[in-house]
Amino acid sequence: MWLNLNNYKEYLKGINVVEFSGESCANCLTLMPILSRLIESRNDCGLFHIEVNNETLPLVEKYEIKMVPTIMIMYNDECFVSCRGYQPEEILELWLDSKIKELKKIKNIS
């Protein structure tokens, strides 16, 4: 699901993975189906996309996005951890598993 300035607070509840991407970013387009596949197999988080453009500039500034793609693991609408740039599927899966497990432990989520 694509988020924008008007709807992001409504959807960013609990644990979510958010990908900030650019319209003409080849790495973003390559990463999107990989990330979708990885999150689809999980039942403990959602996946959202935010297109970096003039409309979403306040979100880009709020989350201090410096490059695309940027992937954030968020709890409610606060960033827990992020990684920048394209990540191979195996590395991304390990990172997601590790960081979501860490977040659950910190927030006492089963």
Residue pairs with C-beta under 8 A, 6 or more apart in sequence:
1 11
1 46
1 47
1 48
1 49
2 48
2 49
2 50
2 51
3 11
3 12
3 18
3 48
3 49
3 50
3 59
4 50
4 55
4 56
5 55
5 56
5 58
5 59
8 48
8 50
8 59
8 77
9 77
11 46
11 48
12 18
12 48
12 74
12 76
12 77
13 76
14 45
14 46
14 75
14 76
15 44
15 45
15 46
15 73
15 74
15 75
15 100
15 103
15 104
15 109
16 45
16 46
16 47
16 48
16 73
16 74
17 35
17 39
17 45
17 46
17 47
17 48
17 71
17 72
17 73
17 74
17 96
18 47
18 48
18 49
18 50
18 71
18 72
18 74
19 28
19 31
19 32
19 35
19 47
19 48
19 49
19 50
19 69
19 70
19 71
19 72
20 49
20 50
20 52
20 60
20 63
20 65
20 68
20 69
20 70
20 71
20 72
21 28
21 29
21 31
21 32
21 49
21 50
21 51
21 52
21 68
21 69
22 28
22 51
22 52
22 68
22 69
23 51
23 53
25 68
25 69
27 68
27 69
27 85
27 86
28 68
28 69
30 86
31 69
31 71
31 86
31 87
31 92
32 49
34 89
34 92
35 47
35 71
35 92
36 47
37 89
38 89
38 92
38 93
38 96
39 45
39 46
39 47
39 96
40 47
42 96
42 100
44 100
44 104
45 73
45 100
50 56
50 59
50 60
52 60
52 65
52 68
59 65
63 70
63 72
63 79
63 82
66 84
67 84
67 85
69 84
69 85
69 86
70 82
70 83
70 84
71 82
71 83
71 84
71 87
71 92
72 79
72 80
72 81
72 82
73 79
73 80
73 81
73 82
73 96
73 99
73 100
73 103
74 80
75 103
75 107
80 99
80 103
81 99
81 102
81 103
83 95
87 95
103 109
104 110
